[in-house]
Amino acid sequence: MTGFAHGLTTDLEAVIAGLAVYRSSGGTGDAVNRIKKIKRQLYGCAGFELFRKMILLP
């Protein structure tokens, strides 16, 4: 724990910048979950071409 705290104080500018800027990974997470759902649906019964078409369709 002491090493972690020391690392934070060593790079304090990066810590402050990380806390000051708001970023959301919601859009990326949604896309990944959609792809995982499609992979589960097609597991074992479809080839790569069908998988590719389903990924590219909205």
N, C-alpha and C positions, 0 to 999 in steps of 0.2 A: 504494500500500500504506500509505503514511503517513496518507493521508486516511481510509482505512478504520479504522486503529488509533485515530486521533483521534476518529472518530465513535463508536467503542466506548467510549472513555473519557468522552466527553461524556454518553452516555446509559447509564452503568454500571448504574443501578438496573434498567433494562429488560433488560439483558443478564443480570444475575444472576437476575431473575425468570424469564426464558426458559429458563435452564439448570436452575432449581430445580423447575419444574413439568414433569411428564411428560405428554405428550399423544401419542396415536397416531392417525394418519389411516388406519389399516388398514381400518376399516369403510367409510369413504368411498371408498377406492381400490377395494375389492371391488365396490361398487355401480357405480362408473364403468366398471370393466372388464366387468361383466355387461351394462351398457347398450351399450357399444361392440361386444361380441360379437353382441348381438341386431341392432344396426344393420348389421353386416357380413353377417349371415345374410339380412336382408331387403332388402339393397341392390338397388334397381331392380325388385323384383317385388312389392312390397306398398305399400299406402297407409298413411297416418298412423294410421287407426283400428286396424289390425292391430298396428302398432308400439306404439301406446298400450296395447292389451290385453296384449301380451307384457311390457311394462315393468311393468304393474300386477300381473301374476301373479307369485307367488313362485318 
